């Protein structure tokens, strides 16, 4: 198949089987790090599903009438087709294009993302990684393990799995210390219905004991105090002093000090030599051990034998909350023992002789940071115990943080040793034998692609002559990429949001450490923020920046090429900005397909009233090469209703329960796709605004309507679509 073929591609028509992709994507979404480990070697935000992008690419590469579901589990070689992603992120588009035999070209403005992709796709050798890991374990690993050893109440030497800390601040009324507990229950199982036992820290004597999850009254066996374990001094943003009973704002009290909050060590979870776990209160031995780490850190810094990050936080949408708690430097996010352990580990990795192995472990080390800081918290046993600091996509100061064992034990979560096995080795295994998830059970289908080449080219071929199945990476703004005109067959991407997660503000947390020893795409700099990054809190500026990137994509895209990207937004400003960018860049939308996106139980989704679990796949062509015509706005709304409800029915037929925001995404996507090649962006925006009220009414009425529509199963995905027309909308 040639991308210049005049025959329509499968993704341009309504037979594109998005419900099949959604079924497979649902399975992948629950364990993305298992089914697509290569895109999870390091933290990145809005990490999209490989299943969906494999389907999108196949939809672009197969001609109308071909069977995507059958092709999904087959090996392909679509060379010399070139695929470009201007917002590369974790590399999902590139990896899926590479697996299909295409030439993959990726660019991202953030060096943290670029470096992770460079390493994940680069020359990794399992035996070299294993040799280096053993070397690290026998040297720096033993030093780190000694930092996390203590004795239990019988004097037995044990490994510390986790230390438990609580923030405290002085009461502004009486100057007493106030522990910022919202509850005295500090540990519970991830499945409390099955295992209701919880651990409680007594507010009287500090003892640690067990109770049942539902108990509202308990007695401390140590001091006899009776109290409600679910109530602490903190309620919302305020705390009540236990001495003078006065209430005060926590953030204001901390800001007055001008320093990050203080912490107090109050409990620990030990791993005995026989493999049993025990929760215990901390002792003077534990406090002395921490003080020894503080002293050792001061000595190392005085002797200039270690490096620590000195980057400052700067004001931003995602940094403001931490700065409100008087965090000024990225170093402030760690306690002294963590700083000591992490600096030793990073320094040991730098000394590894093999460059590719060293770079892989540096990326792994960077990933360890998100689990080993004082913004991480405890999820409890029964799942990965450490809740990493970006679980809420913001820099949320954690009032009861957890300090994990940096090197780790066989039962650790978020440690260097556990991430080596669960991240790095999984990447290598997947690269050597790529597979796809099935629609049933936990099955995997292998032999769907050649192994990854392990070769990354970090310069642009100015002639436009790409190496067959090559992977080309570049770091910089995509509003000017330096490729020749009309040299790319397909542009497939996932643009950032304008008003939610600002990647560079969060990525600076990692960059502060990475820039201490610059490698690859990471340079020594003060920040990853860039004036040309597309994310912007102002929707008009966001639209202009995104339009600039899409315009550049239009320049390098062949005349009959496709620009295809995923998008969702619950606010009208997000859609208006997108419409401005698409039509301002000279594209028109020829179709829109709803498809399963992130896992519904992700923290930002469970906290939303109308969570979004769908993306819209927007299929765009250059205006001059789209032969469609623009209908009247009234006809467009009628067609929108009919097509939206057809597509909603296809999703509900596979069991997806759709929120109102999900339905809005489908309706707006169909409306934009029905506009045709409008004369200018404002015409498209005006049409959307003029029909907003009617569209919202149709969205409200779509919930019962889709239940009456034809139900289509995944096995029907390649059959012609036959749905009843939507009723005439009421003006």
N, C-alpha and C positions, 0 to 999 in steps of 0.2 A: 504494500500500500504506500502511495506517495502522498504527502500532505498537500500537494498541489492539485490533487484529483478534483475534478469538477463535481463528482458525485457526492451528495451530502454524507456527512459522517453520522454515525449512530447517535452521538450525543446531541446532534442538532434536532432530532425528532423526538416524538413522545414515546417511542418504543424503548428508550433508554431505561433499563431495569433498575431504577433506584431503590425499589423495595427489596430486591435481592441483595444489593449492596448494603442496605440498611440492616438486613438480617445478619450478614456476616460482620458488619461493623459493630452491631450490638455485642457480639461475642468478643471481638477484639477490645472494645471499650472497657470491659471489666478488668482485663489484664494486658494493657498495652505494652508493658515492659516484657511480657512473655511472648506475645505474638509479633511484635516489631521492636525487639531490643535495640537494634542499631540506631533508632531515633531517640533512645532514652539513655544514651551513655552519659548524658549530662542534663541537668535541668534546663528546660526552656518552656515558655508560656504559650498557651493556645496550641499545644502540640496536636496536630491533626492525625486522623486515622489513616494508616497506610492502605487499608482495605479500600477506603473511599477513593484515594488518589490512584490506586491501581485501576479501579473501575473507571475513573474519569479519563485516565490516559488511554485505556482500551476503548472507551467511548469515542475518543478523538481519533484513534488509529484504525478502528473498524469502520467499515462502510455501513450505510443504512441497510437494514435487513439481516446483518450478521448477528450471530448469537454470542452475546457477551458472557452469559453465564457459563457456556461451554468453554469459551476462550479463557475465562478467569483462571482455570486450573491447568492450563497448558503452558508449555514453554514457547517463547516467542523471540524473534530477532527482527525488530523494526528498524534496524540501521538502514540508511544513515539519517533517520529522522532526528532532528535536534529539538530538545525541550529546554526552555529557559524558565527559571523561577526567580523573580526579582526580590521576593521576600522569603529567602531560603529557610530561615529559622533553624529547625533541627534537621532539615534535609530530607523531609518526607518525599517531596516531588522528585528530587534527584535520585533517591534510592529506588523508588518505584520505576522511574524511567530507565535506570541502569539495568534493573532486573528484566525489563522488556526489550533490552538490546539497543535502546536509544542512546544518543549522545546527551549527557546531562550537564547543563550549565547553570550554576547557582551563584547568587550574590546576596549579601546581607550587609546592612550598615553596621551591625554590631559584631565586634571581634570575638566576643564570648561565644556567640552562635557559630561563627565561621570556624573557630578553632575546634569546637566540638565536632563539627561535621568533617573537618579535615582529618581528625584523628580517627573517627568512626569509620570512614571510608578508606583510610590510608593503609600502609603496609604493616598490618599486625600479624605477628607469628605467635601461635599459642605456646610453643616451647620456650621462646624467649621471654614471654610474659611470666610463665611459670617459674623459670630460673630466677628472674628478677624479684618475683614475689617472695620466693624462699630466702633470697639474700636480704631483702628488707625485713622479713619476719625475724631472721636470726640476729639482726643488728638493731635497727631503730625500733622494730616491733617489740623486742624484749624491753627496751627502755620505756616504751609507752605502756606496756603491760604492768610494769612496776608502779606506774603512777596510779593504777586502778586496782590495787590490792590492799586489803585490810583484814582485820580479824573479826569474827562474829562474837556473840556474847559468851561463847565457851572458849575463846582464844584460838579457834581454828582459822588458819590463813585461807582467805577466799578472794575470788575475783569480784570486783564491783561491776555489776551490769549497768546500774544507773544511780546517780546521785540526784536527790530531789531538793530544789531550792525554792524559796519564796521571796519575792520582792518586799521590801519594807520602806516606809518613809516616816518622817517625824510628823506627829500631829501638830498642825499650825497653832492649836489652842493651848496645849500643855507641854508640847515638845516630847511626848512619849513616843516610843517606837511602835508602829502599827504594821503588823504582818498583813499583806494584801491577799488574804485567802477569801475567796467567795464561798468556799465550802471546805470543810475539814476532811472530806473524802478526797484523797489524792490518788487513789489507784482502784480501778475496777476493770473487770474483764470486758472485752469488746462485745461479748454476748451475755449480758447480765441476766437474761431470762434463764439461760442454761447454767450459768455460774454466778450466782448472786452475791458471792462474798466480795466485800470491799475492804480497803485499808484506810484507817483514819488516823490523823495526827491530833492528839489531845491538846486543846488550847490551854490546859492548866499546866501539865508537867512535860508536854512534848513527847509523851510516849506514843508508840505505834501499835495499833491492835486491829483486829478484824471485827466486822459486823456484817449485817445483811443490807443489801442495796436499798430496800424499802424502809428501813428503820428510821423513824423520825426522832427517836430518843435512844441514847446509848449511855453506858457507864464506862468510864476509863478504868481498866483493871489495876492501873498503877496508882492513881491518886483518888479514885472514887468519884470524880466529877461527872455529873449528869448534864448532858447537853444535846442539842439537835445537830448532828454531824453535817447536815446540808446547809447550814447557815454559818457564814463567816463575817468578818468585819466589812467586807466589800459587797456593795450592791450597785450594779451598773458602773457608772463613772465615779461614784463616791465611796468613801470609807467612813466608818464610825469608830472613833477611838475607844478602846476597851477600858481606858482609865477615866477619861473625863466625859465620855458618852457624846461628845460633839461630832457632828458630821462635817466632812470637808471634801472638796474636789481633789481627787488623786493627782490628776495632771497638773493642776495649779500648785499643789504642794511640792511636787517634784521639780517643776520649772523654777520655783523660787530658789532651789538649791543650786541651779546652774550645772548640775552634774547628773549623769545617768543614775537610775535607781540603785539603791543598795540591795544586796541579796544575803539571805541567811540559809545556811545548809541545815536541813532538819531530818532527812531520812535517806535511806539507801536500799537498794535491792541487790543482794549478794547471790553469787553462784558458788555453791559449795563444790569441793573436789568430786563428790559423788553425783553432781549434776542437779541437785535440788536447789530451789530458789527460796530466799527468805527476805522479807521486809523487816528492817530494823531501824530504830532511831540512830542518828549519828552520835558519835562519842567524841571525847577530847582528842583521841587518836586521829580521828578523821579531820578534825579542825587543824591539828598540828601538821598533818600531811599536806593539807591545802596551803598552810602558811609556808611550808618548805618549798612548794611549787612557786609561790609568790617570790620568795627569796631567790630561787634558782633563776627565775625569769629576769629579775633585776640584774643579777650577775651576768647573765648571757648578753643582755642589752648593753651593759656597761662595757663588756669586753668585745662588743660588736661581732659576736659569733653567730647571731641569728638575724633574720629580717622579719619585721612585722609591718602590716599595712599601715600607711599613714594618710590615706585618702579621706577627705572630709565628705560628709553628707551635704548636699545642696538641696534647696527647696524644690519640691515637685509634688505632683499629685499622689505618688506612692511613697514618698519619703517623709511627707509632712507629719504623719502620725508618730513616727519614731522621733523626729526632731522635736515634737511636742512633749516628749518624755526626756528631753535634754540629751539625746544621743547626737553627738557631733561628728564622730569618726566611725568608720566601719570596724575599727579595732574594738570599739566599745561594745560590740555585739557578742563578745566572747569574755569568759572569765580567764583568770591568769593561768589556771591549769590547762585549759583548752588552748590558749595562746602558746604555751610552752610545748605542748604535745604536737600541735599542728605545725609549728615552726620547725621542730625537729624532723617531722615527717617530710615536709616539703623540701628541706635541705638535703635529706637523704636521697630523695627521688632525683633531685637535680644532679647528683653525682653518678647516676646510672650511665654506663658507657654507650649503650645503643640508643640512638636518637629517637627512633620510632617507639621503642619501648618506654623510654623516658617521657616522651610526650603523652603517651597513653596513660601512664600513671599520674602525670600532672593533671590531666583532665579528670581522672578518677578522684584525685585528691581534691580538686575543686568541687566535685560532687559531694564529697564527704562534708564539706563546710555547711551545707544546708541542714544537716542533721546534728551537727556538733557546734552549737552556739546557744546563747541564752535567750533566743526567741523560739527555740524548739520546745515542744511539750510532750506530755505522756498520753498516749492513746489507751494504754492498758495492755494486758496480755490477751492472747487469742488472735492477734494480728500483728503487723509490724508495730512495735511498741512506741517508736519515736514518731511523733507528728512533726514533719519538717517545717521550717519557718515560713514557707511559701504556700502552706495549705489553704490559706485564704486569699492568695494573690496580692497581699499587701504586707507591709512591714508592721505587723501588729505586735506591740510589746507584750510579751507573755508574763503574766504575774506569778505563775508557778512553773518556771521552766525546769527542764530536765537536762542533766549533764550526762551524756552517754560515754561509754568506754570508747575512746577514739580508735584504738586498734581493734578492739572487739574480742568476743569469745564465741564459741560455737552456738551460743543462744542470743547473740546480740542483734540489734537492729540499727541500721544506719552507720555502722562502723566501716573502717577501711577494709577489713578482712571480709565482711559480709558483702559489701558493694563490689569488691573484686570478683567474688564468685557470682553474684546475682546480676551484675551489670556487665563488667568487662568480659568475662568468659562467655556470657550469653551472646554478646555482640560477635565474638569470634566464631562461635558455633553457628550463628545465623548467617554470617557472611559466607561461611564454607558450604552451608546447605540451606538456602532460603526455602521458606514454606509459606503456605497460606492456611488460614483458619477455615474450618468448614461451617456449614450452617447448623450442624447438629453436634451436641456433646462438646468435647474438648479436642476433637480430632484435628489433625494437621495433614496437609497434602504437600509432599516434597516433590522435587524435580520440576518445579515450576519456573526455575530460572538457573542460569549459569551462576557459579559462585562469584562473589564480588571480586573485581580485578585487583583491588588493593593499591591502585595507582590513582593519585590525585594530581591534577595539573593546576598550578596556582598562577597561571598567567593567561590572558586572553589571546587567542589566535587572531591577530588583526586582519588577516586575509579572509577570515570566515571559513577556513578549511579546518574542520574539526576531525579529531581522531575518532574512528568508529568506536562506539561504546565508551568514549572517554568521559571522565568526570572533571569538569572545569569549575574552579571556585575562585571567587573574588570578594574582597571586603571593601565596601564603600556604598555611596548612595546610588540607587538605581534610576535616578533621573538623568544620568549620563553614564552609560556603561561601556562605551568604546568599541562596540561590535559594529560590523558593517551593516548598511541598510539591507533589509530583506534577506537576512542570513539565518533566521530562526523559523522553524516550522510551527512550533506550538509554544505558547506561554501559559503555564499552569501554576497557580499560586494560591495563597491564602493571605490577603492583606491584613494588617493590624487594625484593631479598633481605634477610634479616635479618642474615646473618653473613659477607658476602663483601665486595663493593665498597661502601664508604660514600661516597656521591656528594659530600656536602658537604665532607668532609675533603679530597677531591681537587679539588673545584671551587674551593676557597679559593685554589688556585694561580692561577687566572684572575682571581678576584674581587679579589685583592690589587692587580692592575693596573687592573681595570675601575673599582674604587671610587675611584681617583684622580681620575677625571672622571665622576661619576655621570650616567647617562642612562637613560631608560626605567624598567625595573624594577630597575635597579641603583642602590642607595643607598650613601652613605658609611657603612660599618659595619666592625666588626672581623672578621666571619666570616659565612659562609652557614649555619653550623650553627644548628639550631633545636630547641628541646626537644620539639616536636611532630613532627619528622620520623620517618617510620615505621621507618626502619632502626634496628636495635638489636641488640647482640651477645647480649642475653638473649632467648630465644625467647618467654617469657611476656610480657615487655613489648612485644615485636614484635607478638604476637597481639593484645594489647589496643589498640595503636595502629592496626593494620590494621582491627580490628573497628570502631573509632570511625569510620574513614573509610568502611567499607562500610555502617555504620549510617546515616551521613549520605547516602550514595548511595541507600539504601533510602527515606529520607525524601523525596528530590527525585524519585525514580523513579516513573513512573506504575504503577498496579497491575499491569498486564499487560506492563510493560517487562522488559527483560533486563539483567542484569549479566553481562558476558562479559569474561574476562581470561585472559592467558597466564601460565603458571607452570612452573617446573621446579626441582627440588631433589634432591640425592642423599642428604640426611640425613633421618632420621625426624623430628628436631625441626622441620625446615622444613615438613613436611607436617602435623604435629600443630598447629603454630601456625596454619597456613592453615585447617585444619578448624575450629579454635576461632573464628577470625575470621569465616568464612562463616556458620556456624550461629549464632554469638553475635549476628550482625547481623540475623538473621531471614531468611536466604536458605537455599535448598536447591539442590543441584546436580542438574540434569536431564540433563546429558550431558557427556562429556569427549572431545575429539578430539585425537589427537597430530598435530603438524605440524612441519615443518622449522624450525629456529631458526637460530642463528649458524653461521658458517662453521667447519667442523671443524678447519681449520689455524690458527685463532686461537691465540695463544700460551698462554692459560690452558687451552685444551682439549688441545693437543698434549702438555702436561706432565702431564695426568691419566691415571691407569691405565685408567679407564673413562669416557672423555669423553662429555659429553651434547651431542647435536645436535638434540634434540627439545624442544619446548615442549608442554604440555598446554593446550588451549583449554577452560576450564571455563565451562559455560553455566549460569547461576543465575537463579532466579526467587524472588520473595517466597514464603514458605512458604504463606501463606493462599491463594495463587493457583496452587499446584502441586497438581494433582489426583492425583498418584501416591501410592502407599502404601509403607510401609517393609517390605521382606521380612525374613525371619529372617536372622541373620548367616550361617548355613550356606548358605542359598540365595543370599545376596549373593556369597559367595566363588565358588560354582559359576558364577553369572552373570558374575562378574568374569573368570574364566578364559576362558569362552567368548568374551565380547566383546573382551577384551584380545588374544587370539590372532587373532581376525578382523581387528582393526585393525592388528596387527603384520604380518599377511600382506599387507594392502593396501600397507603401506610397503615391505616387502621386494620386492613385485612391481614397484616402480619403481626398484629397484636400491640402496636404502639399506641399508648394513651397520650394524646396530644393536648398540650396546654393552649390557652388562648394566644400566647405569644408564638407558639409553634404555628398555629393557624394563620396568624398575622404574617409571619415570614413567608408562608406559602402564597398567600393572597398577594402580597406586595411583589413578590418575585414574579408571579404570573402577570401582574399588571405592567411591570416594567418590561417584561418580555413581549407584551402585546403592543407596546408603543410604536415599534418599527423605527426606521431611520429618520428620526425627527430632525428638524433643521438646526436647532441649537439646544444647549443644555437647559436653558430656562424654559423652553417649551415643555420638555419632559418634567421638569420640576413643577411647573404650573399645573400640568395635567394631574400629577400626583396630589397636589394640594387641593385642587378643585374637587377631586373625587374622594378625598379622605373620609368625609363623613359617611358617604355611601359604602365605601370599602369597610369601614369599621362596623357598619350595620350588617353587612354581608358576613363578616368574620364572626359576629355574634350568632348569626343564624346558621352558621356552617356546622356547629356541633351536632344538632340532631339530624341535619340534612345528610351528612356523610354516612350515617348509619343506614339510610335507605338506599344508598348507592350500591352498585355492583361490587362485591368483594372479590378481590384478586389475590391469589396465593403466589408464593415464591416460584412454584413450579409453572405458573402461567406467565412468567415474566417475559417470554418471547412471543406470546400470542398477540394478535391485533387487539387494540383497545376498543371496547364497546361499552360505553357508559351512557346512561340517560342524560339529556341536557338539563342543566340547572334551570330552575324556574325563573321566569322573567323578574328581574329585580324591581322592587317598588321604589319609585323616586322619593 
